[in-house]
Protein backbone atom coordinates (compact mmCIF):
# COMPACT_ATOMS: atom_id res chain seq x y z
CA UNK A 1 0.00 0.00 0.00
CA UNK A 2 0.84 3.66 0.20
CA UNK A 3 2.50 3.24 3.60
CA UNK A 4 5.27 1.18 1.96
CA UNK A 5 6.23 4.13 -0.25
CA UNK A 6 6.45 6.69 2.57
CA UNK A 7 9.16 6.78 5.26
CA UNK A 8 6.45 7.14 7.95
CA UNK A 9 3.01 5.54 8.23
CA UNK A 10 0.45 7.40 6.13
CA UNK A 11 -1.92 7.45 9.11
CA UNK A 12 0.71 9.42 11.06
CA UNK A 13 0.91 11.95 8.23
CA UNK A 14 -2.86 12.25 8.14
CA UNK A 15 -3.03 12.69 11.92
CA UNK A 16 -0.34 15.39 11.79
CA UNK A 17 -2.23 17.15 8.99
CA UNK A 18 -5.52 17.09 10.88
CA UNK A 19 -3.82 18.28 14.06
CA UNK A 20 -2.29 21.22 12.16
CA UNK A 21 -5.72 21.96 10.65
CA UNK A 22 -7.36 21.89 14.05
CA UNK A 23 -4.75 24.12 15.68
CA UNK A 24 -4.74 26.68 12.87
CA UNK A 25 -8.54 26.54 12.76
CA UNK A 26 -9.12 27.42 16.40
CA UNK A 27 -6.54 30.18 16.81
CA UNK A 28 -8.24 33.58 16.77
CA UNK A 29 -11.92 34.34 16.79
CA UNK A 30 -14.65 34.98 14.25
CA UNK A 31 -12.98 38.17 13.07
CA UNK A 32 -9.52 36.66 12.70
CA UNK A 33 -9.52 37.43 8.96
CA UNK A 34 -9.06 41.04 10.10
CA UNK A 35 -7.22 40.61 13.39
CA UNK A 36 -4.87 37.72 12.49
CA UNK A 37 -4.60 37.43 8.70
CA UNK A 38 -1.42 35.36 8.99
CA UNK A 39 -3.18 32.46 10.73
CA UNK A 40 -6.04 32.55 8.23
CA UNK A 41 -3.54 32.22 5.37
CA UNK A 42 -1.77 29.36 7.20
CA UNK A 43 -5.14 27.67 7.76
CA UNK A 44 -5.98 28.04 4.06
CA UNK A 45 -2.61 26.57 3.11
CA UNK A 46 -3.31 23.62 5.39
CA UNK A 47 -6.91 22.95 4.33
CA UNK A 48 -6.45 23.31 0.57
CA UNK A 49 -3.61 20.81 0.13
CA UNK A 50 -5.17 18.37 2.60
CA UNK A 51 -8.37 18.42 0.53
CA UNK A 52 -6.34 17.81 -2.62
CA UNK A 53 -4.49 14.90 -1.00
CA UNK A 54 -7.85 13.44 0.07
CA UNK A 55 -9.13 13.58 -3.50
CA UNK A 56 -5.95 11.94 -4.80
CA UNK A 57 -6.14 9.23 -2.13
CA UNK A 58 -9.77 8.45 -2.95
CA UNK A 59 -8.80 8.09 -6.63
CA UNK A 60 -5.67 6.00 -5.92
CA UNK A 61 -7.25 3.56 -3.50
CA UNK A 62 -9.49 1.69 -5.97
CA UNK A 63 -7.47 2.32 -9.13
CA UNK A 64 -3.93 1.57 -7.94
CA UNK A 65 -4.40 -0.43 -4.76
CA UNK A 66 -7.71 -2.15 -5.62
CA UNK A 67 -9.32 -1.35 -2.30
CA UNK A 68 -11.72 1.07 -0.68
CA UNK A 69 -11.26 2.55 2.75
CA UNK A 70 -14.37 3.76 4.54
CA UNK A 71 -12.34 5.89 6.95
CA UNK A 72 -10.45 7.41 4.01
CA UNK A 73 -13.70 8.26 2.24
CA UNK A 74 -15.12 9.83 5.41
CA UNK A 75 -11.90 11.78 5.87
CA UNK A 76 -12.05 13.02 2.28
CA UNK A 77 -15.64 14.20 2.72
CA UNK A 78 -14.68 16.12 5.87
CA UNK A 79 -11.60 17.61 4.20
CA UNK A 80 -13.58 18.71 1.15
CA UNK A 81 -16.27 20.17 3.39
CA UNK A 82 -13.68 22.39 5.05
CA UNK A 83 -12.35 23.90 1.82
CA UNK A 84 -15.16 26.38 1.04
CA UNK A 85 -15.42 27.97 4.52
CA UNK A 86 -11.63 28.17 4.77
CA UNK A 87 -11.23 29.74 1.35
CA UNK A 88 -14.01 32.23 2.12
CA UNK A 89 -12.04 33.36 5.16
CA UNK A 90 -8.79 33.47 3.17
CA UNK A 91 -10.45 35.70 0.55
CA UNK A 92 -11.68 38.01 3.33
CA UNK A 93 -8.11 38.27 4.68
CA UNK A 94 -6.72 39.12 1.24
CA UNK A 95 -9.44 41.74 0.77
CA UNK A 96 -8.53 43.25 4.14
CA UNK A 97 -4.84 43.36 3.18
CA UNK A 98 -5.70 44.89 -0.20
CA UNK A 99 -7.68 47.62 1.60
CA UNK A 100 -4.69 48.26 3.85
CA UNK A 101 -2.46 48.65 0.79
CA UNK A 102 -4.95 50.97 -0.91
CA UNK A 103 -4.95 53.14 2.20
CA UNK A 104 -1.16 53.40 1.99
CA UNK A 105 -0.50 51.49 5.20
CA UNK A 106 2.01 48.68 5.69
CA UNK A 107 0.64 45.38 4.40
CA UNK A 108 3.44 43.51 6.18
CA UNK A 109 2.50 45.03 9.54
CA UNK A 110 -1.22 44.40 8.94
CA UNK A 111 -0.47 40.80 7.92
CA UNK A 112 1.16 40.09 11.29
CA UNK A 113 -0.77 42.47 13.57
CA UNK A 114 -4.11 42.68 11.77
CA UNK A 115 -6.49 45.49 12.55
CA UNK A 116 -4.27 46.38 15.55
CA UNK A 117 -1.84 47.82 13.00
CA UNK A 118 -4.39 50.58 12.34
CA UNK A 119 -3.65 52.15 15.71
MOSULCOR-V58827 format. One record per backbone hydrogen bond with DSSP energy under -0.5 kcal/mol. CO is the residue of the C=O (numbers start at 1). NH is the residue of the N-H. Records with the same first field share a line. If there is no record, write none. Layout:
CO = NH, NH
//
This chain:
1 = 4
2 = 5, 6
9 = 12, 13
10 = 14
11 = 15
12 = 16
13 = 17
14 = 18
15 = 19
16 = 20
17 = 21
18 = 22
19 = 23
20 = 24
21 = 25
22 = 26
23 = 26, 27
29 = 32
31 = 34, 35
32 = 36
34 = 115
36 = 39, 40
37 = 41
38 = 42
39 = 43
40 = 44
41 = 45
42 = 46
43 = 47
44 = 48
45 = 49
46 = 50
47 = 51
48 = 52
49 = 53
50 = 54
51 = 55
52 = 56
53 = 57
54 = 58
55 = 59
56 = 60
57 = 61
58 = 62
59 = 63
60 = 64, 65
61 = 65, 67
69 = 73
70 = 74
71 = 75
72 = 76
73 = 77
74 = 78
75 = 79
76 = 80
77 = 81
78 = 82
79 = 82, 83
80 = 83, 84
81 = 85
82 = 86
83 = 87
84 = 88
85 = 89
86 = 90
87 = 91
88 = 92
89 = 93
90 = 94
91 = 95
92 = 96
93 = 97
94 = 98
95 = 99
96 = 100
97 = 101
98 = 102
99 = 103
100 = 105
101 = 104
105 = 107
106 = 110
107 = 111
108 = 112
109 = 113
110 = 114
111 = 38
113 = 116
114 = 117
115 = 118
116 = 119
//
